[in-house]
Amino acid sequence: IVFSESQGGNMNRYDLITGEKTPMRPITGPRENGDTTKTYRFNWNSPLMISRHDPSTIFLGGNYLMRSRDRGMTWVEVGGFDLTKQIDRDELEIMGVPGSEPMMSIHDGISTYGNLTVAGESHFDADVIYAGTDDGNVQVTMDGGESWTNVVGNIPGLPERTYVSRLAPSAHVAGRVYATFDGHRNGDYSAYVYVSDNYGEDWSRIDDGLPDEWSVNVITEHHRSENLLFVGNEIGIYVSVDRGESWTRIKNNFPTVPVDDLVIHPRENDLIVGTHGRSAWILEDLGPLENLSQDVLSSAAHMFPIRNTIMWAQKGDWPFYGASMYSAPNPPRATRLRYYVRDEVDEGTKFRVVILDADGNEVRTFEGPHDRGINEILWDWRYDRPYDPPENEEGGGSNRRGGGTPQGPIVMPGSYTVRLELGEVSSSETVLIQADPRRPMASADRIARQDALMSLHRLATPLNEATISARKLGEQFNETFALLEAYDGDTDSLSQALEAMQSELEEISEGLGEARSWAGVASAIQGSSTLPTEDQFWQVDAAWDAVPPLIERLNTLITDQVPAVYTEMDAMGIRPSPGDALSVPRRGN
């Protein structure tokens, strides 16, 4: 079941299974003995709230705070009080013109005035509720709505009738509540952010560091760290790690855009951002900000806690759905490693981030980045690649033609240690890597699959080295044939020996190519969370059966046969020409 609200309090209860929706915006008749002359006023964005104490209880804000105990089937006015200032907006002026006078767009296009804009329920007591209005009231009830108190007069420095943009009860202190206000409708673009620790009786301003020319739309508090706050204003997001004493703008790739809503997902610890016109954004894993402190900032290097990760399998490219089914890009299949570096790292200073398995064996090593501030690495759960191919060198990759960037296998599920090393300083955290729960796999099958992958990982380097050596040797043979053809003398025996070696090299190269094809089964094995097939196991064995004898044959050429031919050629004076001597310039007078 999903509850939704569109313009003017038009609330619906939507069944995700059947696709049915039930409109349930309350009207006055059931509460006024059939009298509908009294009407409810709803904001363009009426506050809709599900009680954190009872999921069957729904709140919807008009000029009254409405409450349903049965998911919208019946409604009551909480306390029966109109919580607004009940101003006749015909008496209000817009650019000097009273609302009662003719206007191009009456009341600037606002359908109603004097209604609730926000509502917030205490984390500790279901009877404590806060409500804010577009005409500047901040109401609080301590008894479930039997009585309400307007505490806006207790807020210092707040102009009259300033739109209440957010009321956020604290998850850490029972009497604490945060409030933000948006005065741009009154020509006031100042940032207004406040906090009260005694249910609104007293307030302190906490907007130092926020730009004064941009009004604030929303504030939210981290559910585990009481010092971590976020606000959204007309240009972006700001964060405070000291409960509002100072603020820093969050940039990176986030655009300059009005931020209308902020929610922290309690399970994922992600910041979900609702913007005006630029869609929804997610800042994944607030762990670094949650753990940021003066001790961390004063340390030379610090590894932040790492969120445990499930290695979700992703759907491949088949079948082709075309435009009939929309799917957004998935998040990276990786674990985010975040760490802090206080100072610039000198070129000669040792820096690395190393991942170790439960036995202390190094699995993966990263040598950067190491910029000042918070850095991030996306570990794709793979071992170090078996080798780094030279630039413009195909090498012995994992596909049939031997190309492609080599990759290490994905690790087994388990606990891993991530260690940040900067000079003599180190900082470590552990992370649990979990298998995709949708694909259960017997332990013996998982081990057999990993053994096959690690076996091919060990084979990749010698196979690549053999491929490169055979290629280089073939190039040398071509050069040697050219030298023999240019020699004015009898080279028949040398040519025959060279032809025999070239034929041997061609057989070896063909065998290495076939072995690379067999070894390429690693990508197919890695792509499925199942025991490898009989054919796949056969290919692993075939690659290992082929490569060592081929390398031995190649070594015989390199260490015995080729040097013997080259020695004989050298004795006959057949050697590559170093070229003609160059003329040395002389500096004149």
DRENTIMI-750614 format. One line per 5 residues: number of its first residue (from 0); their letters; for each residue x, y, z of C-alpha. Coordinates in steps of 0.25 Angstrom, whole numbers, plus 5000, padded with zeros to 4 digits. Example, Ala and Ser with C-alpha at 12.3 -4.5 7.8 and 13.67 -1.06 7.14 Angstrom:
0	AS	5049 4982 5031 ~ 5055 4996 5029
END
This chain:
0	IVFSE	5000 5000 5000 ~ 5005 5014 4996 ~ 4999 5027 5001 ~ 5000 5039 4991 ~ 4996 5053 4991
5	SQGGN	4995 5063 4979 ~ 4991 5077 4979 ~ 4981 5083 4989 ~ 4981 5071 4998 ~ 4976 5061 4988
10	MNRYD	4980 5048 4995 ~ 4980 5034 4990 ~ 4983 5020 4995 ~ 4989 5012 4984 ~ 4990 4997 4984
15	LITGE	5002 4993 4977 ~ 4997 4979 4974 ~ 4984 4982 4968 ~ 4987 4996 4963 ~ 4974 5001 4970
20	KTPMR	4974 5014 4976 ~ 4964 5020 4987 ~ 4963 5035 4987 ~ 4961 5039 5002 ~ 4963 5054 5004
25	PITGP	4954 5058 5015 ~ 4942 5067 5014 ~ 4934 5074 5025 ~ 4920 5067 5023 ~ 4923 5055 5032
30	RENGD	4928 5064 5043 ~ 4918 5075 5042 ~ 4905 5066 5042 ~ 4904 5068 5027 ~ 4907 5083 5027
35	TTKTY	4917 5085 5015 ~ 4916 5100 5016 ~ 4929 5099 5024 ~ 4941 5095 5016 ~ 4955 5091 5018
40	RFNWN	4966 5098 5012 ~ 4978 5090 5007 ~ 4992 5095 5002 ~ 4997 5092 4988 ~ 5007 5082 4996
45	SPLMI	4998 5078 5007 ~ 5006 5070 5018 ~ 5003 5055 5018 ~ 5009 5047 5029 ~ 5008 5032 5034
50	SRHDP	5010 5031 5049 ~ 5023 5025 5053 ~ 5016 5019 5065 ~ 5004 5013 5058 ~ 5005 5010 5043
55	STIFL	4989 5010 5042 ~ 4989 5025 5047 ~ 4990 5035 5035 ~ 4991 5050 5037 ~ 4987 5060 5026
60	GGNYL	4988 5075 5028 ~ 4978 5085 5023 ~ 4974 5097 5032 ~ 4972 5086 5042 ~ 4981 5075 5045
65	MRSRD	4973 5063 5040 ~ 4975 5049 5046 ~ 4971 5035 5042 ~ 4972 5023 5051 ~ 4968 5013 5039
70	RGMTW	4977 5017 5028 ~ 4968 5028 5022 ~ 4954 5021 5024 ~ 4950 5031 5034 ~ 4955 5044 5038
75	VEVGG	4955 5054 5051 ~ 4960 5068 5053 ~ 4971 5067 5063 ~ 4966 5075 5074 ~ 4955 5082 5066
80	FDLTK	4964 5095 5064 ~ 4967 5103 5052 ~ 4982 5104 5054 ~ 4984 5116 5045 ~ 4983 5131 5047
85	QIDRD	4970 5131 5039 ~ 4974 5144 5032 ~ 4965 5149 5021 ~ 4974 5149 5010 ~ 4966 5159 5002
90	ELEIM	4972 5169 5012 ~ 4986 5165 5008 ~ 4993 5173 4998 ~ 5001 5168 4986 ~ 5011 5179 4981
95	GVPGS	5002 5189 4988 ~ 4989 5184 4982 ~ 4979 5178 4992 ~ 4974 5164 4989 ~ 4960 5170 4988
100	EPMMS	4963 5178 4976 ~ 4964 5172 4961 ~ 4977 5165 4958 ~ 4983 5158 4946 ~ 4984 5146 4955
105	IHDGI	4976 5147 4967 ~ 4984 5145 4980 ~ 4996 5142 4971 ~ 4990 5129 4967 ~ 4989 5123 4981
110	STYGN	4976 5115 4982 ~ 4975 5116 4997 ~ 4983 5123 5009 ~ 4983 5119 5023 ~ 4987 5104 5023
115	LTVAG	4997 5094 5029 ~ 5010 5093 5021 ~ 5017 5083 5030 ~ 5014 5073 5042 ~ 5023 5065 5050
120	ESHFD	5021 5054 5061 ~ 5030 5052 5072 ~ 5039 5040 5072 ~ 5037 5037 5087 ~ 5022 5041 5089
125	ADVIY	5010 5039 5080 ~ 5003 5050 5087 ~ 5014 5061 5083 ~ 5011 5067 5070 ~ 5016 5079 5063
130	AGTDD	5009 5087 5052 ~ 5013 5099 5043 ~ 5005 5108 5034 ~ 5007 5116 5022 ~ 5003 5129 5030
135	GNVQV	5014 5127 5040 ~ 5008 5119 5052 ~ 5016 5108 5059 ~ 5007 5099 5067 ~ 5010 5088 5077
140	TMDGG	5001 5079 5085 ~ 5006 5070 5096 ~ 4993 5063 5098 ~ 4989 5057 5085 ~ 4982 5070 5080
145	ESWTN	4973 5072 5092 ~ 4980 5086 5093 ~ 4990 5093 5084 ~ 5000 5104 5087 ~ 5005 5114 5076
150	VVGNI	5020 5116 5080 ~ 5024 5124 5068 ~ 5025 5136 5077 ~ 5036 5130 5084 ~ 5045 5129 5072
155	PGLPE	5055 5141 5072 ~ 5057 5149 5059 ~ 5046 5142 5051 ~ 5038 5152 5043 ~ 5023 5152 5044
160	RTYVS	5015 5142 5035 ~ 5027 5135 5030 ~ 5024 5122 5023 ~ 5028 5109 5031 ~ 5036 5100 5022
165	RLAPS	5039 5089 5031 ~ 5037 5084 5046 ~ 5046 5072 5049 ~ 5045 5066 5063 ~ 5058 5060 5068
170	AHVAG	5061 5045 5069 ~ 5071 5047 5080 ~ 5064 5057 5090 ~ 5050 5056 5094 ~ 5047 5071 5094
175	RVYAT	5056 5075 5082 ~ 5051 5080 5069 ~ 5057 5087 5057 ~ 5050 5097 5049 ~ 5052 5104 5036
180	FDGHR	5045 5116 5030 ~ 5044 5121 5015 ~ 5041 5136 5014 ~ 5042 5138 4999 ~ 5027 5140 4998
185	NGDYS	5029 5153 5006 ~ 5042 5157 4999 ~ 5051 5152 5010 ~ 5061 5142 5005 ~ 5069 5140 5018
190	AYVYV	5072 5127 5023 ~ 5064 5123 5036 ~ 5068 5111 5043 ~ 5065 5108 5058 ~ 5065 5098 5069
195	SDNYG	5057 5096 5082 ~ 5061 5086 5093 ~ 5048 5089 5101 ~ 5036 5086 5092 ~ 5037 5100 5086
200	EDWSR	5037 5109 5098 ~ 5051 5114 5095 ~ 5058 5114 5081 ~ 5073 5117 5077 ~ 5077 5121 5063
205	IDDGL	5086 5111 5056 ~ 5088 5116 5042 ~ 5102 5122 5043 ~ 5110 5118 5031 ~ 5098 5117 5022
210	PDEWS	5097 5127 5010 ~ 5087 5138 5015 ~ 5081 5141 5001 ~ 5075 5127 4999 ~ 5063 5122 5007
215	VNVIT	5063 5109 5014 ~ 5053 5098 5010 ~ 5056 5086 5018 ~ 5064 5081 5030 ~ 5067 5066 5034
220	EHHRS	5074 5060 5046 ~ 5082 5047 5045 ~ 5075 5036 5052 ~ 5088 5031 5059 ~ 5097 5043 5060
225	ENLLF	5090 5055 5067 ~ 5101 5065 5062 ~ 5099 5062 5047 ~ 5089 5071 5040 ~ 5085 5074 5026
230	VGNEI	5078 5085 5020 ~ 5073 5088 5006 ~ 5071 5102 5001 ~ 5069 5108 4987 ~ 5083 5105 4982
235	GIYVS	5086 5091 4988 ~ 5090 5083 5001 ~ 5098 5087 5013 ~ 5103 5078 5024 ~ 5107 5081 5038
240	VDRGE	5115 5071 5047 ~ 5113 5080 5060 ~ 5098 5081 5061 ~ 5097 5094 5053 ~ 5109 5102 5059
245	SWTRI	5115 5102 5045 ~ 5110 5098 5031 ~ 5118 5093 5018 ~ 5112 5091 5004 ~ 5111 5078 4998
250	KNNFP	5116 5079 4983 ~ 5123 5068 4976 ~ 5114 5065 4964 ~ 5101 5070 4970 ~ 5095 5081 4962
255	TVPVD	5091 5095 4966 ~ 5077 5093 4968 ~ 5066 5096 4979 ~ 5065 5084 4989 ~ 5050 5082 4994
260	DLVIH	5052 5070 5002 ~ 5062 5061 5009 ~ 5060 5047 5015 ~ 5071 5038 5021 ~ 5068 5023 5019
265	PREND	5069 5017 5032 ~ 5074 5003 5027 ~ 5083 5007 5016 ~ 5088 5020 5022 ~ 5086 5028 5009
270	LIVGT	5082 5042 5007 ~ 5071 5043 4998 ~ 5069 5057 4991 ~ 5057 5062 4985 ~ 5059 5074 4975
275	HGRSA	5051 5084 4968 ~ 5052 5080 4954 ~ 5065 5071 4954 ~ 5059 5058 4959 ~ 5063 5050 4971
280	WILED	5077 5048 4975 ~ 5084 5038 4985 ~ 5096 5041 4993 ~ 5100 5027 4997 ~ 5105 5023 5011
285	LGPLE	5106 5034 5020 ~ 5116 5026 5029 ~ 5128 5036 5026 ~ 5119 5048 5030 ~ 5113 5041 5042
290	NLSQD	5127 5037 5047 ~ 5134 5051 5044 ~ 5139 5057 5057 ~ 5151 5066 5061 ~ 5159 5054 5065
295	VLSSA	5157 5049 5051 ~ 5160 5062 5044 ~ 5173 5063 5053 ~ 5178 5049 5048 ~ 5188 5048 5037
300	AHMFP	5179 5037 5030 ~ 5166 5030 5034 ~ 5158 5019 5028 ~ 5143 5020 5031 ~ 5134 5009 5034
305	IRNTI	5130 5001 5022 ~ 5116 4997 5019 ~ 5114 4982 5018 ~ 5111 4978 5003 ~ 5102 4968 4996
310	MWAQK	5108 4964 4983 ~ 5095 4965 4975 ~ 5095 4958 4962 ~ 5091 4967 4950 ~ 5082 4964 4938
315	GDWPF	5089 4962 4925 ~ 5085 4967 4912 ~ 5075 4957 4908 ~ 5063 4957 4905 ~ 5063 4971 4898
320	YGASM	5051 4979 4903 ~ 5053 4991 4895 ~ 5046 5003 4899 ~ 5034 4996 4905 ~ 5041 4995 4919
325	YSAPN	5049 5006 4925 ~ 5060 5002 4935 ~ 5070 5012 4941 ~ 5085 5009 4942 ~ 5088 5000 4954
330	PPRAT	5098 5005 4965 ~ 5112 5000 4963 ~ 5114 4986 4966 ~ 5124 4989 4977 ~ 5127 4993 4991
335	RLRYY	5130 5007 4994 ~ 5143 5009 5002 ~ 5144 5023 5008 ~ 5155 5029 5015 ~ 5161 5043 5020
340	VRDEV	5175 5049 5017 ~ 5178 5061 5024 ~ 5190 5066 5016 ~ 5196 5066 5002 ~ 5203 5053 5000
345	DEGTK	5218 5055 4995 ~ 5222 5047 4983 ~ 5232 5039 4991 ~ 5222 5035 5003 ~ 5217 5021 5003
350	FRVVI	5202 5021 5001 ~ 5193 5009 4998 ~ 5179 5003 5001 ~ 5180 4988 5003 ~ 5169 4978 5004
355	LDADG	5173 4965 5012 ~ 5165 4952 5014 ~ 5162 4945 5027 ~ 5176 4939 5027 ~ 5183 4952 5024
360	NEVRT	5186 4949 5010 ~ 5186 4962 5001 ~ 5175 4961 4991 ~ 5175 4975 4985 ~ 5184 4987 4985
365	FEGPH	5180 5001 4981 ~ 5191 5013 4981 ~ 5181 5024 4980 ~ 5174 5034 4980 ~ 5180 5041 4992
370	DRGIN	5175 5055 4991 ~ 5173 5064 5003 ~ 5159 5061 5009 ~ 5150 5050 5007 ~ 5154 5040 4996
375	EILWD	5146 5028 4990 ~ 5150 5015 4984 ~ 5140 5006 4977 ~ 5145 4991 4980 ~ 5138 4982 4970
380	WRYDR	5141 4970 4979 ~ 5152 4965 4970 ~ 5166 4961 4973 ~ 5177 4968 4967 ~ 5178 4966 4952
385	PYDPP	5189 4956 4948 ~ 5197 4965 4940 ~ 5197 4979 4935 ~ 5197 4979 4919 ~ 5207 4988 4913
390	ENEEG	5201 5000 4905 ~ 5197 4996 4891 ~ 5200 4981 4895 ~ 5188 4971 4894 ~ 5195 4961 4903
395	GGSNR	5188 4948 4907 ~ 5174 4953 4912 ~ 5162 4944 4915 ~ 5155 4945 4902 ~ 5157 4936 4890
400	RGGGT	5166 4946 4882 ~ 5174 4949 4894 ~ 5171 4963 4896 ~ 5164 4971 4907 ~ 5168 4976 4920
405	PQGPI	5171 4965 4930 ~ 5163 4964 4942 ~ 5164 4956 4955 ~ 5153 4947 4960 ~ 5143 4952 4969
410	VMPGS	5145 4948 4984 ~ 5138 4938 4992 ~ 5127 4943 5002 ~ 5133 4946 5015 ~ 5140 4956 5024
415	YTVRL	5151 4965 5019 ~ 5160 4975 5025 ~ 5162 4988 5018 ~ 5175 4995 5022 ~ 5179 5009 5019
420	ELGEV	5194 5011 5019 ~ 5201 5025 5019 ~ 5215 5025 5022 ~ 5216 5020 5036 ~ 5201 5022 5039
425	SSSET	5191 5011 5037 ~ 5176 5011 5039 ~ 5167 4998 5037 ~ 5152 4994 5036 ~ 5146 4981 5033
430	VLIQA	5134 4978 5023 ~ 5125 4966 5021 ~ 5123 4962 5006 ~ 5111 4954 5005 ~ 5106 4945 4993
435	DPRRP	5093 4949 4986 ~ 5082 4942 4995 ~ 5074 4940 4982 ~ 5084 4929 4977 ~ 5087 4920 4989
440	MASAD	5099 4911 4986 ~ 5105 4899 4993 ~ 5118 4902 5000 ~ 5125 4890 4993 ~ 5120 4896 4979
445	RIARQ	5124 4910 4982 ~ 5138 4905 4986 ~ 5140 4897 4974 ~ 5136 4909 4965 ~ 5145 4918 4972
450	DALMS	5157 4908 4971 ~ 5154 4907 4956 ~ 5155 4922 4955 ~ 5167 4924 4964 ~ 5174 4913 4956
455	LHRLA	5172 4921 4943 ~ 5176 4933 4950 ~ 5189 4927 4953 ~ 5191 4922 4939 ~ 5188 4936 4933
460	TPLNE	5202 4942 4935 ~ 5210 4931 4929 ~ 5201 4929 4918 ~ 5202 4944 4915 ~ 5217 4944 4916
465	ATISA	5218 4932 4907 ~ 5209 4939 4897 ~ 5217 4952 4897 ~ 5230 4944 4896 ~ 5225 4936 4884
470	RKLGE	5221 4948 4877 ~ 5234 4955 4879 ~ 5242 4943 4875 ~ 5234 4942 4862 ~ 5237 4957 4859
475	QFNET	5252 4953 4861 ~ 5251 4942 4851 ~ 5245 4951 4840 ~ 5257 4960 4842 ~ 5267 4949 4842
480	FALLE	5261 4943 4829 ~ 5263 4957 4823 ~ 5278 4957 4827 ~ 5280 4943 4821 ~ 5274 4947 4808
485	AYDGD	5283 4960 4808 ~ 5296 4952 4811 ~ 5305 4949 4799 ~ 5309 4934 4802 ~ 5304 4920 4806
490	TDSLS	5293 4921 4816 ~ 5285 4909 4812 ~ 5287 4901 4825 ~ 5284 4914 4834 ~ 5271 4916 4826
495	QALEA	5267 4902 4828 ~ 5269 4903 4843 ~ 5262 4916 4843 ~ 5250 4910 4835 ~ 5249 4898 4845
500	MQSEL	5249 4907 4857 ~ 5239 4916 4851 ~ 5230 4904 4848 ~ 5232 4900 4863 ~ 5228 4914 4867
505	EEISE	5216 4914 4859 ~ 5211 4901 4865 ~ 5214 4907 4879 ~ 5207 4920 4876 ~ 5195 4912 4871
510	GLGEA	5195 4904 4883 ~ 5195 4916 4892 ~ 5184 4922 4884 ~ 5175 4910 4887 ~ 5179 4910 4902
515	RSWAG	5175 4925 4903 ~ 5162 4921 4897 ~ 5160 4910 4907 ~ 5165 4919 4918 ~ 5154 4930 4914
520	VASAI	5144 4921 4920 ~ 5147 4928 4933 ~ 5137 4940 4929 ~ 5126 4929 4927 ~ 5129 4923 4940
525	QGSST	5129 4936 4947 ~ 5116 4941 4941 ~ 5107 4930 4947 ~ 5106 4927 4962 ~ 5105 4912 4959
530	LPTED	5115 4900 4959 ~ 5123 4900 4946 ~ 5118 4891 4935 ~ 5125 4878 4931 ~ 5130 4885 4919
535	QFWQV	5135 4897 4926 ~ 5143 4888 4936 ~ 5149 4881 4924 ~ 5153 4894 4918 ~ 5160 4898 4931
540	DAAWD	5168 4885 4931 ~ 5171 4886 4916 ~ 5177 4900 4918 ~ 5186 4895 4929 ~ 5190 4882 4921
545	AVPPL	5194 4890 4909 ~ 5201 4902 4914 ~ 5213 4896 4922 ~ 5218 4887 4911 ~ 5216 4899 4901
550	IERLN	5225 4908 4910 ~ 5235 4897 4911 ~ 5236 4896 4896 ~ 5237 4911 4895 ~ 5248 4911 4905
555	TLITD	5256 4901 4897 ~ 5255 4910 4885 ~ 5259 4922 4894 ~ 5270 4916 4901 ~ 5276 4906 4892
560	QVPAV	5272 4906 4877 ~ 5271 4921 4874 ~ 5285 4924 4881 ~ 5292 4913 4874 ~ 5287 4919 4860
565	YTEMD	5290 4933 4864 ~ 5304 4929 4869 ~ 5307 4923 4855 ~ 5302 4935 4848 ~ 5310 4944 4856
570	AMGIR	5323 4936 4853 ~ 5319 4938 4838 ~ 5318 4953 4841 ~ 5303 4953 4838 ~ 5297 4962 4848
575	PSPGD	5287 4974 4848 ~ 5293 4987 4843 ~ 5294 4998 4853 ~ 5293 5008 4842 ~ 5302 5018 4836
580	ALSVP	5310 5027 4845 ~ 5304 5041 4846 ~ 5311 5054 4843 ~ 5315 5062 4856 ~ 5312 5076 4855
585	RRGN	5322 5086 4859 ~ 5319 5100 4865 ~ 5325 5111 4857 ~ 5331 5124 4861
END
